[in-house]
Amino acid sequence: MTTNSANVNGIRDKAAIIGIGETEFSFDSGRSELQLASEAIKAACDDAGISPHDIDGLVRYEMDTNLETMVVQSLGIKNLRHWESVSYGGGAGNAVVGHAAAAISAGYCNYVVCFRAANLRSQLRLGQARNPGRIAGGQGVFAAPFGSMAPAHQFSLFVRRYMHEYGATSEHFGWVAVTLREHASRNPRALRRTPITLDDHQNSRMVVDPLHLLDICQENDGAAAIVMTTPDRAKNLRHADTLTLVEAAAQGSGPLNEGVIYRPDIAMSESVNTAKDLWARANLGPKDMDALMFYDHFTPFCLFNLEAYGFVPFGEAKDFVQGGHNIRFDGMLPTNTHGGNHSEAYIHGLTHTQEAVRLIRGTSTAQPPNKTINRVLSCSSVAQLSAAVIIRRG
């Protein structure tokens, strides 16, 4: 009898998140990306109650400029036993956590750090070419001549098709923006804390139809880090009373996942594949989740996520987010209680896993009242390669 490898969960409860840390978020850090990474990692180690010298594993974003050798020297790591990187930006926000859990589970290292550091506002911004002589490559050469250069250009096409297919409107996206900003208004770390109204959203500048300015995430400087180890080691550390475990993780894509060319259906994200594997590995479903952290590079993808991961049937997410009541911190499914990429800061989704940890610890600035948070889904649904993790109370 053969076993479906997609359903095997070799990391279940074998890795604990023991520390989270970040720098301040700003529009001009005045520091190098290496310094930002080092500060965030040091803060995460302080939160865990360990020394940076204890770290022996690193999982970084492939697009991060801080190579492992640089971080080793900056932090004084004595012996880096394991290192790796994960591609695809926001889709990697949860993948780095899944990879770190796998490394801990396999015994490759004792204390592993996931990190992302970037000066995305004061230095090279997303959509700008790193090599001016080579603006586009791969399938991008078919889209760039028509002006599809930045993420907003690409993802707006998915959103417009989704609106046509399911009847969603810009106002539905506006309710997501209003709710995330309300959560950020409670969060002293957040860059954008002034509450907004639906009228503010609708009257904000159209950037790429149908995406308004208030549909789009932050561009900022800053860094975030997460430290993980085995549950046995975690029991002797600072947050032993609220042990936070990685219960399951998954990654996924479809066969045609680059850009919008040749896709059979741009109203659906390939994260339906990620969701299928995640639920099978965890032996859980949407009803078992107490909160949702989704990768909000653009507000419409809240609806994509709700449907891809099965919280509501396809086409019904617009009704679920209407008025914002269901996704508020005190609603049926507390969503991005830190304000997300939209209003807290854009660190390629790593702050979403951090917020999942805070919710389980009971330390979120928008902690749901009268509700104990036992499990949180942190996921991405970016209409391309995606990843997800389930964090649970130990």
N, C-alpha and C positions, 0 to 999 in steps of 0.2 A: 504494500500500500504506500503510495507516494503522498507527501505532504505539500500543500501549496505554500511555497516559501514566502509568498506575500502575506500570509496569515501568521507566520512565526513571530513571536515577540520575545526575543532574547534579552531585551534590556529592561523588561518590566520590573520596576521598583529596585533596580540594581544601582541606580545613581541618584544622588541627592543634590539639590541646589542649596549650597550652604552660604553663599554670599552674592550680593548684587551691589553694584556701584556705578557711578557715573560722574562726569564732570558737570559743571554748569552748562546750560545750552545757551548759545548766543549767535549773533550774526557776524561776529568778528572775535574769534578766541584770542588772537594775538600770540598764539603758541603753535608749535609744530604739531603735526598729527602724531608723531611719536610721543611727545610730551602728553598729549591728550590721552592716548592709549595707556600710558604708564600711570597717569593719575587715576583713570577709571579702574584699572586693574588693582592698583593699590587700595582704592576705596572698597572694592569688592572683597579683597583679602581682609581688610580691617573689619568689614561687616561679618565675615566668616570667623574671624578670630585666628587667622593663620598669617604667616609671613609670606611675602612674595617669593622668598627663597624656597618655600615648600612646593611651589608650582613645578610640575614636571610634564605638563601637557598643554598644548595650545591649539585651538581651532579658530581660524580667522576667516574672514570673508576674502575671497580671491581678489576682489577689487580694492581691498585695503592696502594702502601704501606701506604699511609697517610689516616688513618681513620678519620671520621668526628670529633670525639672527639679531636683528635690531632690538626686539623686545627682550630677548635673553640677556643682552648686554645692559640694557636700560634697567632691568629689574634685578639683575644679579642672580638669575636662575642657575642653579648649580649643575643640573643635568636634565636636559630636555629629552625625555624618553619617547614622546610622541608628538607629532605635529601634522596638521593637514589644513587645507583650505576648501571652501565651498563656493561655487559660482552662483551667479544670478541674484545678486543684490537682495531685494525684498523677499524673494522666494527662499533665500538662504537664512532669513531671520530666525526661523525655527529649525532649519536643517542643521545649523551649527550646534544647537542644543542637542539634537538627536545624535549627531556624530560624537559629541563629547560624551554622552551617556553610553554610547557603544564602546568608546575607548576605555571608559571606567569599567564597564561590564566585562570587557575582555581582559582586564588586568594590565593594559598597556601602560597605564600611569595611575598615580594616586590622587593628584589634585590637578584638574584641567580647567583652563580658562577659555571662555568664548569672549571675543571682543570685537568691537567695530569703532573706529575712530576716523573722523573726517572733517575737514574744513570745507563743507559743501556750499558755503555762502561766501566766505572771504577769499577762497581760492577757486579752483576749477569747479564749475557748477555742472549739474547733470544736463546732458544734451550738448555740452561743448566737446569738441573733438580734442582728444589728447595729442593727436598728431595732425596738425592742420593739413598736411599733405595727403592724408587718407581719411576722408570724412566718413565714408560708409564702407561696409564690407558684408560679405555673405548675402543673404536675401535683402539686406538693407539697401543694396544698390538699386533695387527695383522700386523702392519707396522714396528714398531720399530726393530723387529728381522732382518729385511731386510735392516736396515740402514736409514730408514726414520725418522729422529729425529728432524731436524730443519725445519723452514718454507721453506727454499730454496729447501729442498728435496721434500717436499709435493707439492709446487706450480710449480716446474719444470715439474712435470708430466702433469699438466693442460696445461702448455705452449707447451710442445712437442705435445700433442694431438691437440691443437689449430693449431699449425703449419702444422700438417698433414692434418687437416680438411680444412683449408682455404688458404694454400699456403704462409703463412707469413714466413719471414726469420729473422735471427738474425740481419740483416742490418736494417730492419724496426724498431726493438727494439732500435737499435743504434741511429736512428734519434730522438727517444724520449729522450734518454740520452743526446745527443748533445744539444737539444733544452732546456731541463731543466737546464743543466749546463750553457748555455748562459744566461738564466734568473737569475740564482744564481750569475753569475759574476757581476750583477748590484746590488746585495743585500748584504749590509755590515753585515747582521746578519748570512749569510750563512757560513757553515763550509767549503764547497768546492766551490771555486770561479774561479779556473783556467779553462778557456775554454778547451773543448776537441773536437777532430775530430772523424769522423766515423772510421777512421783507428785506433785511440786510443781505441775506443770501441771494435772493432774487434780483436785487439791484446791484450786486457786485459785478464787476467787469467780466464780460465774456472773454475767456482766454482762447479756448478752442471749442467751438460749438460741439456738444452741449455743456461743456464744463465751464462753470463760473469760477472766478478767483477763489471764492469760499468753498469750492469743491476740492481744492488742491492742497496737498500737504505742505509742510514747511520746507524751506531750504535754509539750513543752519549749520553751525559748527558744533562739535561736541563729541563725546565718546561714552560708551556704555560697556559694561563687562559683567560676566556671570562666572562664578567659581563653583565647581562640582567635585564631589568625591563619593566614596561608598557610604551607604547608610550606616554601617558600623562605625566608621570614622566620624560621621556627622553626629552621632549620639554623644560624642565627647566635646562637641564644639558649641558655639554661642547660641545657635538657634535650635538646639536639640528638642526643645519643648514644642516647636512647630515644624517638625520634619517635613520637608517638601521634596517629593519624589517625582521622577520622570516615569510615567506609567506606560506610555507608548509614543511612537514617532513614525512618521511616514513621509515619503517624497513621491512625486509623480509628475507625469506629463502626458500629452497626447502625441500622436505620430506627426502632426503638423503644428508645431508649437512656436514658430518664429515669426514675429510680425503678424500681419493679417492676410498674407498672400496664401492662396490655396486652401485656406481653412474651410472645412465643411460647415461650421456653425460658429460665428463669432459672438453669438449671444450667450454662449456657455463657456465656462472656464474648464481647463483640463484638471483642475483640482477636484473634480468629481472622482477622478482616479485616486488621488491622495486620500480623499475622504473614505472611499470604499476600503482601502487597505488599513487606514487608521482604525476605523470602527471594528474591523475584523480582528486586528491584532490586540486591541484593547478589550474585545468582547463587551463593548459598550456602545451607546448611541447618543444622539443629541439630547435626549431627555435626561441623561445622566450628568450633563454639564451644568454647572451653577453660574458660569459666566463665560463670555466670549471675548477674546482679544483677536481682532482681525487686522490684516495689513491694509491700512487705509491710505494708500498713496493718492487715491481719489475716492470721494465719498460714495459713488455708485457701487463700488466693489463691496460695500457692506451688504448690499442686496445679493450680489454674486455669491458671497460667502455663506449667507444664510441659506441659500438654496443649494449650493454645491455640497454643503455638509449636512443637509437634510433637516435643518431646523424648521423649515417650511417647504411646501411643494413649490416647484418651479412656477413662477409667475405671481406668487403670493407674498413675496418679500416686501413689495411696495405697500401692501396693506399692513404688514407687521410693523414697519417703521413709521407709518403715518402718525403724526402727532408726537413721535419720539417717546411715548410712554413705555413701550415694551423694552426699549434698549437703554433707558435711563439706569443710573446706578441703583435706584430703588424699584426698578421694573422687573418684568418677568425674566428677562435675560440681560443682566448688566453687561454692557458692551464698551470696551475701551475706556474704562473708568479713569484712566490717567489723562485722557484727551487725545491719545494716539498720535500718529504722525501728523494729523491734521492740526492739532493745537498745542500738544506738549512739545514734541521735537521729532525730527526725522533722523533716526539712527538705523535705518534699514530694518526696522521691525524688532530689534533686540530689546528695546524697552517694553515691548508687549509681553515677553516672557518675564521680564522683571516685574511688571505689574501683576501678572498671574501669581507670582511669589508673594507680593505684598497683600493681595486679596486673601490668600491662604493664611498668611501670618496675621491678618486683621489690621494691617497698617496702611492700607490705601487711603488717600485723601478723599476718596469718594467710596468709602466702604459701605456696601449695601446694609441697610438697617434690618434688624430682625431676620437675618438670613446668614447662616454659616456657609462659607465658601469651602467646599471640599474638593471640587474638581474644576479646572479651567482649561478650555481649549484655546490654544494660541495657534493661529493658522494664517496662511496666505492664499489668496485666490486672485492671481494677477494675470489670468488669461495666458499663462505660459507655465514653465516649470514652477512647482510650488512645494511647500512643505508644511508640516503640522506637528505639534506635540501636545500631549495631555499631561498637565501637571496636577498632582493630587496631594492631599494632606496625608502624612505618614501616620 
